[in-house]
């Protein structure tokens, strides 16, 4: 028997699947609602999750803790350096 993917029923009757990061590896999606709760994400996880969506038009971010984006460096310095290095190749 195949395992059933958990889902949530929308107001229009459609059932949308719910994926965790571990089950979504290597996949992309046209549309997604992504929850960026601060306790759920380690450094870099938000980027990986957001990179799975094909366009900004298909992205809805929920529970974003804006305070995590403030301060001197809103992201990982090592990740920025690696992105810069890759752009030079």
C-alpha positions as CSV (number, residue, x, y, z in Angstrom):
1,X,0.0,0.0,0.0
2,X,1.4,3.4,-1.0
3,X,1.9,6.0,1.7
4,X,-0.5,8.9,1.6
5,X,1.0,12.4,1.4
6,X,-0.6,14.6,4.1
7,X,-2.6,17.5,2.9
8,X,-4.7,20.5,3.8
9,X,-8.2,21.1,2.3
10,X,-8.7,24.6,0.9
11,X,-11.9,26.6,0.9
12,X,-12.5,25.8,-2.7
13,X,-12.4,22.0,-1.9
14,X,-9.0,21.3,-3.4
15,X,-6.5,19.4,-1.2
16,X,-3.0,20.6,-1.3
17,X,-0.1,18.3,-0.3
18,X,2.1,19.3,2.7
19,X,5.8,18.5,2.4
20,X,8.6,18.7,4.9
21,X,12.1,19.6,3.9
22,X,13.3,16.0,4.0
23,X,10.6,14.8,1.6
24,X,11.0,17.8,-0.8
25,X,14.7,17.4,-1.6
26,X,15.5,17.8,-5.3
27,X,12.0,18.9,-6.3
28,X,10.7,22.2,-7.5
29,X,7.1,23.6,-7.5
30,X,5.1,26.2,-9.4
31,X,3.3,27.3,-6.2
32,X,3.9,27.0,-2.5
33,X,3.1,28.4,0.9
34,X,6.2,28.4,3.0
35,X,6.3,28.9,6.8
36,X,9.5,30.5,7.9
37,X,9.0,30.3,11.7
38,X,12.3,31.1,13.4
39,X,12.4,27.9,15.5
40,X,11.9,25.7,12.5
41,X,14.8,26.9,10.4
42,X,18.6,26.6,10.7
43,X,20.9,28.9,8.8
44,X,20.5,28.2,5.1
45,X,17.3,26.2,5.3
46,X,15.2,29.2,4.3
47,X,17.3,29.7,1.2
48,X,17.0,26.1,0.2
49,X,13.3,26.0,0.7
50,X,12.7,29.3,-1.2
51,X,14.9,28.1,-4.1
52,X,12.4,25.2,-4.7
53,X,9.8,27.6,-6.1
54,X,10.1,28.4,-9.8
55,X,8.9,32.0,-9.6
56,X,8.0,34.7,-7.1
57,X,4.4,34.7,-8.5
58,X,4.0,31.2,-7.0
59,X,5.3,32.0,-3.6
60,X,3.5,32.9,-0.4
61,X,5.5,33.3,2.8
62,X,3.8,32.8,6.1
63,X,5.0,33.4,9.7
64,X,8.1,35.3,8.7
65,X,9.8,36.8,11.7
66,X,11.0,40.1,10.3
67,X,13.3,40.7,13.3
68,X,15.5,37.9,11.9
69,X,16.2,40.1,8.8
70,X,17.4,43.1,10.8
71,X,20.9,43.8,12.1
72,X,24.3,44.1,10.5
73,X,24.2,40.9,8.6
74,X,20.8,39.4,7.8
75,X,22.3,36.3,6.3
76,X,25.2,33.9,6.6
77,X,28.6,35.5,5.6
78,X,30.0,32.2,4.4
79,X,27.0,31.6,2.2
80,X,27.4,35.1,0.6
81,X,31.1,34.4,0.0
82,X,30.3,31.1,-1.7
83,X,27.6,32.7,-3.9
84,X,30.1,35.4,-4.9
85,X,32.8,32.7,-5.7
86,X,30.3,30.7,-7.8
87,X,29.4,33.8,-9.8
88,X,33.0,34.2,-10.8
89,X,33.2,30.7,-12.4
